[in-house]
Amino acid sequence: MVDIVPFKGLLFNQEKTGPAEQITAPPYDVISPQQQDALYEKNPFNIVRLILEKEYPEDNEENNRYTRSSATFKQWTKDNVLIKDKKPAFYVYSQEYTSEGQSVCRVGFFTRVRSEDFSSGNICPHEYTLAKAKQDRMHLLKACQANFSPVFGLFSDVTGEIDRKLNQAMQHEPFAVVEESGILNKAWRLEDEETLVFIKEQFRDKKIFIADGHHRYETALNYHKENENQVGDSAYVMMFLTN
């Protein structure tokens, strides 16, 4: 059984930050030093300051890339640069792009997924992980106690029932639109309680295959095992799931 749960997302306040295209960034592990500099200069609120802070020669245990990310995160929350939604939701996400001359639209949603050992057979990996990368993400998770980047998961929806529910949400105006590298990204809130329950129930008999984010997933699972009595909701990790 896969346990997914809607959540109150912490979203950028675009009235303060400017449009979403200025504050997004690629996954942390593909950002080059040159691209990191460009993202820093692009907007003072670009999320690179949370997911991949810069390192300096004078860094120490009290002042380093992770403590700076934590301080920035707290300041942005305090200043309403980041605002928590009032209602739990799944966040529908589409990517429109061209592949081999064909127009493609990938649709999925962001949710919280209860982490569990791979041995249970419900969450399925396809690659090995590196200790150094997991240590890096663990330092960030301990400092900030937040998921800034989702794990990318696949599931099977042969009947298309979940996709139909997601497509209904896409009939409304998206709250974020970003065009980057030939890909048009859009995001919507899905807050209808009946639909949330329906989608949650559909996952009781499904499996999730991790397409990307093995290090983030294993880090989240290990963090929960170490902190389940101290940090509420640590069992759940943010994922993007697509059919």
N, C-alpha and C positions, 0 to 999 in steps of 0.2 A: 504493500500500500504506500503510495506517495502522498504526503500531506502538504498541500499548498494553502496559503493563507493570504488574503488581501491585506494591505497595509496603508498607513497614512504616510505618503511619500513626502520627503523633504525636497522641495523644488526651488530652483532659482527664481527670485523675484525679478522678472525681466524689466520692470519699471526702474529698477536700480542698476541692473547689470548691463542693460542693452539686450539686443536680440540673442536668441539661443545659439546662433551660429558663432558668436564671439566667445562663448564660454564653455563650449564642448571641446573634447580632446580625444585622440585615439586611445586604445588600451595602453596602459603604462609601459608594458614590456616591448612595445614597438616604437616608442618615442625616442628619437635620436637626440643627442645633446643640442644639435642645431635646431631641431624642431621644438625642443623644450624652451630654448631661448625665444623662438618665434611666438610660442604660445604665451609666454610670460609678457611679451610686449603687446600681444594682440588685445588683451583686456585684463585689467587688474583683478577681475573676478573669475578668470579662466580656471577650470577645475584641475588643471595641471598642478596648481598650488596645493591641492589635497592629495591627489593620487601619485604625484612624483615631484616632491619638493627638491630643490637644488641641494647639493652637498658642498661644504666649504672646508678648507684645511683645518680651521680652528674648531670644528665640531667636536662636542664631547657628550657625555651621558646626559647632561642637563639641557643642552642646546644642540639639536641636530635636526635632520630633515623630518623626522617623525614628530618631534615636539613642536616644530614650527607648523606642520600640517594641523596638529591638534589645536594650536593657538588660533590659527586662521579659521578653522572650522567653528570653534566656539565664538569667535568674533563675528563671523558671518551670520551665525544663528542669532546672536544677540542683536545685531544691527538689522535683522529682517532681510538680509541678502538671501538667506535660505529660509523658506517658510513651510511649516508642516501643514499638509492638507487636513481639513477638518473631518473628512469621512474616509473610512478604509476603501481602497480601490485596487483593482488590477489596472496596470497602465499599458494600454494597447500601443503597439509600435509597428510601423511599416517602413520598409526600405524599397524604393523603386529604383531599378538600375537595368542596364542592358548587358546580357550575357550571350555571346556567340550570335549577335545580331537580333536577339529576341528580348522584348521587354519583359521584365520579371518584377513581381511585387511580393516580397517576403513579409508575412504578417505574423506577429506573435504578441506576447504580453510579459510584462514584468510582474513578478510575484515573489513572495517569500516561500521557500521550500525548507521543510524540516530536514536537516542534515542527518545522515546515517552512514554507517560503514558500508563500503562497497560489497562486503561479504553478504549483505542482506539481499542483494540482487535487484534492488529497486532503483538505485542510482548507479549508472554504469560508466566506467572510465574507458579510455582507449589508449592512454599513454602513461609513461612513468613520469615522476616529478623529481625536481632537484631540491635538495635541502636548503641551498643558499637562497633560492627564490622564495621558498616558503618562510624562511626566517625573515626576509625582507617584509613580506606581507603581514607576518605575525607582529612585527614591531609596529607597523602602521595600524593594525586592528587594535592592538592593546592601547596605543596612544589615543585613538579617536573613537573606538567602540562604535563604528559605523561601517556599513557597506557602501563604498563609493562606486564600485565597478561590479557589474553583474557577472555571474557565471552564465555561459551560453549553453542552453540545453535543448535537446531535440526530443519530441514525443510523437507517437503515431495516433492520428485521428482520421481513420479510414472513412468514416461516415461524414466527416466534415462538420459535425455538430458544433464543435468549439469554434471553428473558423467562422461559422455563420453568426455566432454571438459576437465575435470580435468585429466582424464586418458591420454589424449594426451600430456599434460604438463609433466606427469610422465615418458614419454619415454626418456626424457633428463636426464643428470647427476644431482643428487640433490646437492644443495649447503650446506646441513647439514645432517649428519647422526649420530644418537645417539641410542645406545642400552643400555637399562636400565630396570632392573627388568623383563627380559624376553620379553620386548617390543622393536621392531625395529622401530624407528621413522625416517622419512625422510621428507625433505622439498624442494620445487621447486618454482621458480618465474613463474608466468603466466602474461606475459606483452603484448600479442597480443591484439591490440586495438579492433578488431572486436569481439574477444572472450569475452573480458571484457564487452563490450556493450551488447552482447548476454546474458551473465549470469545476468547482472544487470537488464535487461528487464524481465527475467524469474521471478524475485522476486516481480514484481509489484502486483501479485495476490496471494502471499504466506504469510504465517504466520511463525514466529520464536518462538519455544518453548525453554525456558531457561532450560537447563539440569543442569548447574552448573554456579555459579557466580552471583547469585541474588544480593548479597551485592555490588559487583563491578558495576553491571548495575544500581541499584538504586542510588549509589553514583555518577556515571557519569551523570545520568539524573538530579540529584539535583545540581551538580556542574554547569551544563549548565544553569539551571534556574537562578542560582546566578550570573553567569559570562558571559552570552551570549553577552553582549555589550563590554566586556573587553578582552575576550579570543576567538580568531578566531577558527572556527572548533570545538568548544566545544560541539556542538550538536551530534558529532559522537563518538562512542565508538568501540574499537577493539573487534571483535568476531571471534571465530572459528565456522564455520557452516558445518554441515554434514547431509547427507540424511538419 
